[in-house]
Amino acid sequence: MLKHALLAAAVSGALAAPSYAVSSQELTQLGQGLDLTYSVIDNQQDEWRTFKGVISLTNDSATALPSSGWAIYFSHIRMIKPLATDALKVSHVNGDIFKIEPTASFSPLTPGQSLDIEFLSEFWQVAKTDVMPNWYLVSDNGDTALIASTSNTINGEVPTKPGEELPFVSDFDTELQWKRYGGSITDFYDPFTAADRYAKNSDLSKIADAKGVIPTPASISFGEGELTIDPSWVVVYDNGYQTQAEFIAKQFGLTAAPWSPNQSKVIHVGWGQVTIDGKAKWEEAYELSVSAAEEKIEINAVDAAGALYAAQSLIQLTDNSTVPEASIADAPRFAYRGLSIDAARNFRSKESVLELLDQMAAVKLNKLHLRLSDDEAWRIEIPELPELADVGSKRCHDLTETTCVLPFLGAGPDGTAESNGFYTQADYQEILAAAKALSIEVIPEVDMPGHAHAAIKAMDARFEKFAAQGDLVKANEFRLSDPDDTTEYLSVQMFTDNAMNVCMESTYNFVDTVVGSLVALHQDIQPLKTFHFGGDEIAGAWKDSPVCQAFLADNSHGISTIDELSQYFVERISAITANHNLDLGGWEDGLMHNNKVYPRGEMVNAQVTGNAWQNIWEWGVADRAYNLANNGYGVIYNQATHFYFDHPHEPDPEERGYYWAPRFTDTRKSFGFMPDDLYANADFTRAGAPITKEEVLNAAGVKTLEHPENVLGLQGSIWSETIRTEAQFEGMTFPRAIALAERAWHSASWEAHDADGKLVDEAARNAGYNQFANLVAKNIMPSLEEGGIAFNLPVPGGIIEAGVLKANSAFPGLAIEYSVDNGQSWQAYDANQAPAVTSALIRTVSGDRSSRVAEVK
């Protein structure tokens, strides 16, 4: 095989050759035959500013890649610097879309030849899933062909393991590849070995007869007896509790009927006052008692949600129709216990959301924050603005973006990827109905004014449609961008045109129409309470917009500078949503500018809530949550260090997810969050260096929480840039969301700590996690597996001691297998009959699924 090294090539020729017309057939053959490999070489080039990589092409087709007439388009999450070679050039198109194309100096790549394209790119890439799939060829006449070697499918199926899903990405097997920074900054993270995991899990053990409920009730005790629910039992209910009674009846295969006195073998669901620690509880509270002697299960609840949660606790207590005698009095720690899912970057189907709602209810989560828009797509049908779904929900190769937006995040050129789609009105209302039945509030988010590329392009397409008909009034009615704006900016995600123009009245027409449509969708099922406007702003936007310049020169609001426009926009959104009788939600940065909180009194909604997320300890902005709460805003702790479930489970390049906040977040870390003292959760910097509460406090402008009543609850977020399939989504969400539910519902005694943030009794926290992990493995994971939910299977720990294999799990009770023939065959691991080995492979299994494999030697 001939090696064609482009960086060393110096091809002479003063005149450009005429462009070669690549036929559709040739393009298809090249797409099938080009073997493309992406390799990260060095993530430690100069502190944290650049990394070095190589894109290798081998022409295994029967057709030459010609000297001109083609380009390779691809998604790349980091800005690529100009290439050193003069034979090829790389261009940034928009967002994460780039193209490589030949110059006049490029020589054809004939069959059997290879070339290496060395490049430098910003920051780093230390995980395989940083690399997006589905690179494609485009001919000068606009034909496209997927480069099959970069496809994220194997034989038409999408594997769940990152290394298998992205076979064109080379392994990360050196420190230069899996460590960031370099220079004066030390990255302390290495991939865990089997021995590392074994040590991490060493304080965990299987509890032989683990009893309990997750999330942990406020009060729970067990008796000596037990009862068995058989078909002779019946569920009876008081007025107002029929729906919850029918839910229980369905779970146990029973019938439900109105209550009548003097019955046995009944599960009675009714109203009852709930008192915990001498205090009456009036929302979501319940009491559950199981009496074997009376053959009766009694549920007293203060409301429908409380009755549903009692039912969920009963289901967890039941093992093969047998229920232990128990007495529970329970109520939540926080009223807000949420998950936000990003349906915009990569679409989550209606069926996926319905499944998620069931699993949320099982662990008493009660808020679904549904992100319906971002730069990369729009996901909800708005009948008044059909272009939003028609154009904004699909990604394909259309450089004009009039039929679709560009194929961001590796969507591929033809518009058929799973990342495409939107919720029809019927879909959305089906989600609302299911949520209402499960006492879950749906909170829709449409992000603005930034992160709005898809909406902007959809409204541009609407403009073109009506302008072509000569109707400029309709064309401009909902336009979101000033066509004469020459402002140059680049968002964090590398978009050049993703900020709605806040000086145009048509922007507010658009917002009012979208909000009104959502209100109407909710009205007859679950009346909308809160609209979440996101609040992302784009630094540098609008300064060269003639519309904004005119507005700043003459307006009735006293605004004269670009910096004042963000607050003006939020106040306008507040007024629009208040006019629809809605509360307003936003991400923390949407409610402040340069860390200065907007005056709460300027917002006219009854409640304005901020999701506090950016608590990277060493960045000095962890005080934003307290700052918002102290200034009268409701606050939801959505901390990126603990509750961003798009981050990897381990610091391993094979693990899925971005890692810009912590390098990894495992279930144990989420479980250990202490809401009553935010700074006490400080543990490590992004690079893995220890950091203390004192260090964080010293950098914080706001050191104390003066209004704890404004902290409404906790939320986890599943951002979807690297999550393309349902199995991937489920694996990133569970079991970490269960730990979130535990902390949002239950205040643990082990959370007590001293002024420095050190736990008073760390052993108690370890014991608490051991109980939690045992109950999750025993009570929840089997039901997830039965329901087809592909929860994450942790890689087991293992060592060889005195010639014997010892293995353990982060969730005691999960099945472990081992292999002594390099994975050709697998055997069940039994700690009581540990095998004698000299080396082994180990993995966790559940059903027909398995974890990544670890080597023990």
N, C-alpha and C positions, 0 to 999 in steps of 0.2 A: 504494500500500500504506500502510495506516495504521500509525503507530508507537505502541505502547502501552508507555511507559517506566515500569516499575513503581517504580523508586526515587523518581521524582518524583510518583508517584500519591498522592493523598490522598482516598480514597473514603469518603464519609460513610455513616453507617448505624449506629444504636446497637444494633439488634437483629440477631442472627445469622439469616441466611436458612436455611430448612430445607434439609437435605442433598439434593442432586440424585442420583437413582439413574441412574448411567451404565450403559447396556445393554452387553452383550457386543459387539453389532454396532458400536455407537458407539465403544467402546474400540478395537476392531480398526481402524476407519476412522481414528481419531486416531493410532494407532500407525503406520499407513502414511503418514499425511499430515503429521505434525508434523516440521518441518525443524529439528533441534536442532544448534546450533553451540557448541563450547566454545573459548573464547579466553583465553589468558594475556595480561594487559595489562602487569603490572609485577612483576618478581621482586625489586625493590630498594626495598621499602616502608620498612622500618626495620631496618637491619642484616640479619639473617637470619630475623626472626621471622614475617613474613607476606608473602604475595603477593596481588596483586589479579587477579581474573578476571571473565569475563562468560559466562553461559550465555544464549544467544539462542534464542528459540523463534519460529518462523513457522508459522502454521496454514495449510498448503496443502491441508487436507482440506475436505470439504463439511460437516463437523460442527463445531460450536462446542465449545471446551474449556470446560466449564461452570464455574460459580462454586464448585462443591463436588462431593464424591463421587469424587474421584480423588487419586492421589499419583504422583509420579515417583520410582522407586527407581534407585539407581546406585551404582557403586563409585567411591570417591575416596580416594587414598592419603594425603591430608593432612586433618587436622581442619579443618572449615569453621566459621567463626565465625557467630554469629547475623546474619541478614540485616538490612539497614538498613530495608527496606520493611516496612510493616505488612500488605501484601496477601498475602504468602507467608511461610512459615516453613520452615527446614531443620532436620532432626533427625538425630542420630547414632543408628543402629539398633544396630550392633555391628560390630567389625572395620572393614572399609573400606566398609560399607554405610550409605548415607544415603538420606533421602527428602525431597523437596520437596512441600509440599501447600498448598492455598489456605487462607486465613483468611476470616473473614466479610467482609473488605474487598476481596476479589478480585472483579474483574469478568470475565465470560466473555471468552475470546479467540476472537473470531468468525473465520470463514474470511477469509483475506487479511491479518489483523492479525499484528503481531509484538510481542514484548516482550523486554527485556533484563533479566536477573537479575544484578546486580552482586554480587560476594561477596569476602570476604577469607578466606584460608586460611593455615594454618601453613606456615612454612618457604618452599619454593619449588617450582616445576616448570619445568625448563628443557629438557625433552625431550617430544616428542609421545607417546612410549609411557608416560609417567607417567599419561596419561589412559586409563581403561579403557573398553572398548566395551560395547555391549548394555544400554543404559539401557531401562527399561520402565515402562509405566503399570500401575497397580493401581487397580481400582475399589473402592468401599467394600464390595461384596459378595465381593471376593476374586478376581475375574477379572483376568487379566494380558494385556498386549499389548506385544510388543517395539516400541520406537521404531525403525523400520527405518533411519532416517537415521544411527543410531549403531551399526548392525551392523558387525561386523568382516569381513563378506563382501561381495564384489561379484559379482553374478550367480552366487551360490552358491559362489564360490571365495574362499579367503583368500590375498590377495597376500603376498609375502614382504617387500616394502619397507614400512617403517613409515608413510610418508606416504600410500601408497595404501591401507594397511590401515585407517587411521583418518581417513577423509575429512572427518569432522565436526569434527576438531580444526584450528583455524586455524594458519597458518604462524607460525613464530617468526622474524621477519625484522628485529627491532630488538635492540639491546643490552639494553634493559630486559626483553626476553623470554628471551634466551639466557644472560644473566649473572646470577649469584646475589649475595646479600649486600647491597651498597650501604652507605652510611654510611662508617664508618672501615675497612671490610674491602673490599679490591679483588679482584675476580674477574679473573684474568689470561687466562682462556680465551675464545677466539673460534672460531667454526667455521673449519676449514681452507679456504683457497682453493686453487685448482689450483696456483698458484705456491708456496704453502706446502708442498704435498705434493711438488712437483717438487724443492724445496730439500731436504726430508727424505730423498728417495730419491736425491739426487745422488751419494752415495758408493757406490751400488749399480750393478752392471753385469752383463750376461749373460755367463756363462762358457761359451765355445763348446762345450767337451767336458767338462762337469762330471761328475765321477765321485765316487761316495761313497755312504754309507749314513747314514740318519737314524733313530735317534740315532747320533751319531758313535761309532765303535768305539774302544776303548782303543788298538788298534794296527791300522793298515790300510796296505797297500802294493799297488801294481799292477805287473804285468809288461807286456811288449810285445804278447803274443799275446791271442787270444780263441778261444772255442769256441762252437759252435752246438748247442743241445739240440734234437734232432729225435725223431720217434717211435721210433727205434731205441734210444734211451736207456732205462735202467731205474733205478728207485730201489731200493737194497738196504739192509737194516737189520740191526743186531745185536739180540739179545734185549733187550726193554724199550723199543725205539724204533720199533715198528711204527706206532703212531698218528702219530708225527711224520713217518715216511716216507710214510705214506698221505696226509698233508696236503700234502707236497711233490708227490707224484705227481698229486694232484688239480689242483694249481696249474698244472702243466706238461703235463697230459694224458697222463701216463705210467702204468705199472703199478709196483707195489711187490712185492718178494719178499725172502725171507731172504738174507743175505749168503753168497756163495761166493767163493773166491779166484780171482785171475788174470782179473778181468773188466775190460773197458774200456767206455767210454760208460756210466758208472754215476755216480749220486749216492749215495755211501755215507754212511749215518747210523749212528753208533755212539758208544760211550763212549770218552772219552779225557781224560786229565788236562790241565788248562789252566793255563799259567803266564804271568803278565804282570808284567813288571819284576822277574823273579826270585821272585815270590810265587805260590804255588799258589792257585787260586780254586776253591771247592767248591760254589757255588750260582749257577745261572743262567748259567754261563760256557760259552763255546764257542770252537772254532777252525774256520775255514772256509778251505779252499784250493781254488783253481781252477787246474788244469793243462791247458793246451791240448795240450802234447806228449803227455801220458798219456791225454788225453781222459777226464778223471776229475775229479769234484768230491768232496772229502772233508770231512765234517762230524764233528768230535769234540766231544762235549758231556758235561758232568759230570752232567746230569740232563735230564729231559724238557723243562723250560722252556728250558734252554740250546739243545737241539736245535730247538725251535720258533723261537727267536730267530735261530738260524743260518739257518733256512729263510726267515724274513722278510728277513734281510740279502741272501740269494741272490735273492729275488724283486725287491728293489730294484735289485740290480746288473744284472738281466737286462733287455735292451732288444730286443724282437722276437726272442726266443729266443737272442740272442747275449749271452754273458757274458765280460767281460774277465778275463784272468788276474789273480788277486788272492790275497792272504793276509791273513786277519783273525784276531786274538786279542782276545777281548772278554769283558767282565764288567761288571755294573752298578756305578755309583757308590753308589746307595742300594738297599736291599732293598725299600723301600716306594715305589712309583711309582703314584700313584692319581688317580682322578677321582671326585668325588662329584656325583651328580645328584639334583636335587630333583624327585622324582616326585609330591610332595604338592601343592604350590601349583597346578601344572598337570600333568596326568597325562602320563607318557611310556609309550607302549604297549609291550607285550612285543616287538613287531617292532622298534621303535626301539631298545630296549635290546640286542637281539641284533645289530643293525647296529653299534651303538656298541662292543660287545665285539670284533667283528672289527677295527674301526679302532684300538681300543686295543692289541690284540695286534700289529698291524702296526708300531707304534712302541714296542713293548716295555713298555707300561704294564701293571701286574699287580694292581691293587686297584680294585674297583668298590665305592664307598661309596654305598649306595642308601638315600636318605631316604624312608621309607615313611609318615611321618605329619607333620602340622603342623596349625596352627589350621584351615586351609582344607579339609583332607581327610585321610582314612585310606585306604591303598592296598594292603593285603595281607589276604587271606582268613584269618581265624582261626576254625576250625570251632567251637571252644567258645564263641565270641563272635560270632555271625553279624551282630549289629547293627553291628559296626564297618564291615563292607563294605556292608551293606544301607542304612544311614543315612549313615555317615561318608564314603563314596566319592562321593556324589552331591551336587550343588549345584543348588538350585532355590528358588523362592519359597514357602517354608513358614516363617512367622514363629515357629511352635512348634518347629521343627527336630526333629520326630519322624519325618519321612519322608526328610529330607535336611538338610544344613546350608545356610545362606544362600548366595546366588550370588556369593560373593566373587570379586574380581579379574575382574569383567566377564563372569561365566559365563552371564548371562541367566536368565530365569525358569523355563524349561521342563525343565531337567535333561538336555538333549540336547547340550550343548557338548562339544567335544573335551577339556575340562578334567575331565570325569567319567570314572570308571573305577577298576578295581582289578585286582591280579594274583590270579587264582585260584591254588589250590595247584599245579595243573598248569602254569600259566603260570610261576610262580616256579621250579618245578623244571626247566622247560625252560631258563630263564635260567641256573640253576645248572649244568646239564649242559653248556651251551655254554661257560660260563666255565671250567669244569674242563678242557675240551678245549683251551682257549687259555691255560692256566696263569694264570688270573685268579681271585683270591679275592674272593668277594662278602661285603661287610660290611653287614648290615642296620642301619638306624638307626630307632628309634622315639623321637621327641623327648619329653622329660619333665624336670621336672614342668610347665614352661611350654610354650607353643605346642601345647597339647593340647585346643583347643576341640572339634575334630571327635570325638576320642575321648570327651571328657566328655559331649557331646550324645548320642553313640551309647549310652553307658552309662545316661544319663538315660532314653533311649527304652526300653532294656531294663528299667530299673526300672519304668517305667509299665506295660509289658506284663505283668510278673509281679505287680505290685501289683494290677492289675485282675483277676488270677486269684486274688488272695488269698494269694499265696505271697511274703511279705515277706522270708523268708530268701534265696530266690533273687534277689529284687528288689535286695537290698542287697549281694549277694555280691561284685560287682565295681564298685560305685559309686565314682566318682572325685571327687565334689563333696559338700560339706556343704550340704544344702538350707536350713539356718538361718544360713549364713554371710552376714553383711551387709557384709563388707569391700568398699570401693569402691577400685578401682584401674583403671589403663588401661595396657595393654601398649604397646610401641613400635608395634605394628601395630593399636592402638586397640581391642583386645579387652578386655571387662570380665569375662570368665569363662573364662579359658584356662589356669588353673593347677590341676593335679591337687592334691587335698588330701593333703599328706604326713603328716598325723596320723591318717589313716584306714587301718585294716588292709586294708580292701577294695581300696585302691590297690595294695598290695603283692601281694594275690591276683591282681589284674589283671596286674601286671608279670610275675609268675611264670608265669602262664598264657600270656601272649604269648611270653615267652622260651622256654618249653617247647615251644610250637607251632613256633617257628622252628627250634629244635634238631631237632625231629622232621622238619621239611621238608628240612633239610640232610643228615640223617644218612646216607642211603644213596647220596648223590651227592657232596657236598662237605661233610664234617663241619664244623659251625660252629665257628670259632675265637674270633671276637670279636663281641660285641654292643655296638653304639654307642647310648648312651642320650641322646645330644644334650646335655642338661644345661642347657638354657635355664631360667632362673628369672625370676620376675616380681616386681619390686620392689613391696612393699606388700601382697602376698597374705597371706591366712590370719589376719591380726591380729584380726579380729572373728568368727572361726569358733568357735562353742561347742565343737566337737570339739577344735580345737587348744588352746583355753583350758583344757579339762579335761586334755588330754595334758600341757601344760606345767606344770600344777599337780601332776600325779602321774604320773611315769614312772620307769622303772628305768635310764634312760640319763644321768641328771644334766643333762637339758636343761631350761632354764627361760625362755629368751627366743626370740622369733620369729627372730632372726638366726641362731640355732643350727640351725634346722630344715633349711636347705639342706644342710649337711654331714651331718646325720643321714640325710637322704634318700639322698644319694650312698652313704653307708656301707651302707644297707639294699640299694640296688641292687647294690653290690659283692658283698654276701653272697649275694644271689639268683643273680647270674650265676656267681659262683664255685661255688655249689652245682651248677650245670650244667656245671662244668669249662670255663668260658669266661673269656677275657680281656675287659677292659672298655675301651671307647673313649668319649670325650666331647669336646665343644668346650671350648676353654681355660677359658671362663668358668664351665663346669659343674664345674670342679675347683678353684674358688677362690671366695672371697666378699670383696667389697671389695678385690680384688687380693691377698688373702692366700691362699696355696696351702694346701689341705687336707693334713694330714700323710699322706704316702704310706703309712706304716706302718699306718694305719687301714683301708686298702683291702686286702682279702684275696685279690684276684686275682693270679695270677702276673705279669701285665703290665697296666698301666693306661696308656693313651695319650691324649694331648691334641692336638687339632687347633688349632695356634696361628694365629689369623686376624686379630686386631684390632691391626694395626700402623700405624694412621694416625699418621704420624710426629710430628705436632705435638700429639697427644693424650697423650703421655707413658706409653703402655701397650705400646710395642713390645718391652719387656723381658719380657713374659709368657712367650714361648717359652723364653728362657733360665731364667726363674724356675722353670718346670715341670721342665725338664731337670735343673737343679741340685738339685731336690728329689726326684729319683728317678723321675720320670714319663718314659715314652717320648713323644717329640714329633714331630709331623708339621708341617712348614712348609706352611701353607695360606694364605699371606699375601694379605690382601685387596688390597693395593696392586699385586700382580703376578699373582695366580692366581684372582681372582674373575672368571670368564668371563661372568657376567651383566652386566658393565659394558660400556659402549659401546666400539666400536673407535676412535672419534674423538670429540672434544668438539663434536659437532654435534647440534642438536635433532632431526634426522631419524634419528639412530642409535638403535637399540634399547638399552634397558637402564637399570637404576638406576645411580647415580653417587655414592653416599654415601661411598665410600672414595677412589679416585682419580676424577678427572673422566672419564678414559678409560684403557683398557689395550689397547695394540696388541700384535701378535705380537713385535715387536722388544723391547718392554719385558719381556715374559715371558722371552724368550730371554736377556736380560741379567742375570737374577737371579743373585746370587752366594751360595750357601748357606753357605759357610764363614765369612762375616762378615755377620750379619743387618743390622747398622747401616750397613754400607757401601753398602746398597741405597737409603739415603735419597736422595731426589732433589727432590720437590716436595710442598708442602702440598696440601690438598684444593682450595685456591683457585688453585693454580698458582705460588705463590711458591717460589723455591729454598730448600731446607733442607739443611743439612750433617750429616754423621755426628757432628760435634762437638756440634751443637745437640741432636740426638737423644740422644746419650750424656749430656749435661748433665741432661736430663729423666728419664733412665732410673734406676730404683732398682737394677736389676741390670745391671751394665755388662759382665760377662764370662761366657762360657760355660765352666763348669768341667767339665762332663761331655759332651763332644761325642759320645761313644758313645751317648748317649740320643736323639740326633737320628736318627730312623729313615728319613726321606725327605721327599718333596714330594707335594703334592696340589693339584689344581685343582678349583674348584667351579662348577657351573652352576646357580644359583638360578633359579627359573622364574616369578617373578611376572609378568614381561612376555613370557614365552615360551609361546605357545599352540599352535604347530604344530610338526611335525617339522622342516620346513625352517628355521624360526626357531631351533630347538634346534641343528641342525647348523651353522647359520651363526654362532652364538655360540660353539660348541665348537671348531670348526676354522677356521683352522689354529693357534689359540692353544694347544690341547692338545698339538700337535706340539712347540712350543717348550718346554712343560712337560716332555715326555718327554725332550727333548734335555738339559735341565739335570739331570733326575733320574738319567739314565743316564751322562752324560759330564761329567767334570771338565775344563774347558778351561784351557789355559795362560794365556789372556788374563785369567783371573779374578784374577791376582796384582795386589795393590794396596798402597798405602802405609798408614801409620797413620791418615791422614785419610780413607781410603776412596777415594782417587783411583787410577784404573787406572795401572799402570806402563806399559802399552802399549795406549792406546785404539784405535790403528790396527789392532792385532791383533783386537780385539773386532769392529770394523767389518768387517774381512776375514772373520772367522768368521761373522758374520751374513750377509754376502754369499754365502758358500759354502752356508750353511744355506738361505737363501731360494732360491737357484738349484736346490738339490737337491729342496726341497719342491715347487717349481713343475714340475720335470722328472720326479721319480720318484713323488711322492705325490698331488699334486692330480689328475693324469689318472686315477689309480685311484679316487680319491674321486668324480670326475665320472662315471666309468664305472659305479660302484656306486650312483649316484643320490644321493650325499651332497652336500647343498647348502652346501658350505663358503663362508665369507665371501669375497666378491670385493672387494678393496680398490679404492676410488676412485683412479684414476690421477692423477699429477701432470702439470702441463702449463704451458708458457709459450709466448709468441710472440716469437721473436727474429729480428730482421731480416726480418720478414714470413713466417717459417717456423715451423710448429708443431713444438714439441719436447715429447714426452710420455714418462713413465717410470712404473715400477711398484714397489711395495714387494716384489714377487716377480718379479724379472726373468725373462722368458719367458712370462708371462701375456699373452694377446692383448688389445690395445687397439684400440678403434674410435673414429672421429671423425665428426662431422656438421657440415656447413656450412649446412644448411637447417632448423635448429632441431629436429632429431631426426626429420625426415620420412624421411630415408634415412641409412644408416651405411656407412662404408667402413673396411677394415682399415688400421690405422696401421703404417707401416714406417719405422723410424728412418733406414734407409739411403736412403729416397726420401721424406723428410719433405715434406708438402704446404705450399704457399704459401697462407696464410689471413690474413684480418683478424680473425676471431674464430671460435670453434668450440666444440662440445660434445664431451666425451670420456667414455668409459666403458670398463670392463674387461668382457670376455666370456669365458664358458666354456660350451661346449655351447649350450643355448638360454637360458642365464641371463645376466643383466648386472648390473653394479653400479649404484649411484646415479650420476647424471650430474653432471659438473662443467663449469662454463663457463670457457673460456679466452679472455681478451681483452686 
